[in-house]
Amino acid sequence: MSRNVSVSSRRRFLVGTAGAVGGGALGVLGLPGTAAAVAAAAATGTVYVASDSTAQTYNSRYYPQAGWGQKLSSFLTSNITVANHAIGGRSSRSFIEQGRLAAIHQVIRAGDYLFVQFGHNDATVNNPERYTSPADYKEYLRNDYIRATRARGATPVVVTPVSRRSYNTSTGKFNVSFPAYVDAAKAVAREEGAPLVDLSAASRVYLDGVGIEGSKGIFLWLAAGQYPNFPNGVQDNTHFQERGAVEMARLVARAVAGLGLPISGEVLPGAR
């Protein structure tokens, strides 16, 4: 889909895909209280993760690369199942267009949660298959991830995009990654009354703490010969090695513990 397609025409497309599930549920998208009322009835359920390669689950052929969604269950009790649908290269728009959100909406139930984190690929202006303007991103979050999830009785949780290894060489402090998308995510969560995990801020504070050199042990910075799956080494400022994925998942869980949701009580002490 080209970038000059209007949001309204995209909305018609999305109603025909993700919106087809749930017996006309898109007709009741304006019921923001539904998810909270249903979720309050139980502290068990499934967390579905809709995101990109920063949260993706990687098999052993990619070790030590890992995503935060892959490690999230380590910080939740056995009452909660994590279904990680995150996959690399997707933006908020392409995740919908490819039917991946519809697949979640087919199985999500009352009392479940949808954690949604996008922004990295939305910002790739030179890639029309991925690029989504901040304004469009905000409306996808509003209509497709927040309202359509609530219409199915589940609770959407907006997660701001995790920080990259990008820093100010003068101050040594880490930069805000994708600030326009961070701001849009915060704004739509506020406008819709949706729970927010500000992973952008939390990850930046964490990275400031470990420092520029220490952050290499968080991101996928590997020396040649260090791991068989990366024989030539790699210097990747976006993706995480296992330690980084664990720490980012810990930050997500710690934030969830403070949200006052039924799932908040299912966060293990090690994340707090």
Secondary structure, 3 states (H helix, E strand, C coil): CCCCCCHHHHHHHHHHCHHHCCCCHHHHCCCCCHHHHHHCCCCCEEEEEECCCCCCCCCHHHCCEECHHHHHHHHECCCEEEEECCCCCCCHHHHHHCCHHHHHHHHCCCCCEEEECCCCCCCCCCCCCCCCCHHHHHHHHHHHHHHHHHCCCCEEEEECCCCCCCECCCCCCECCCCHHHHHHHHHHHHHHCCCEECHHHHHHHHHHHHHHHHHHHCEEEECCCCECCECCCEEEEEEEEHHHHHHHHHHHHHHHHCCCCHHHHHECHHHC
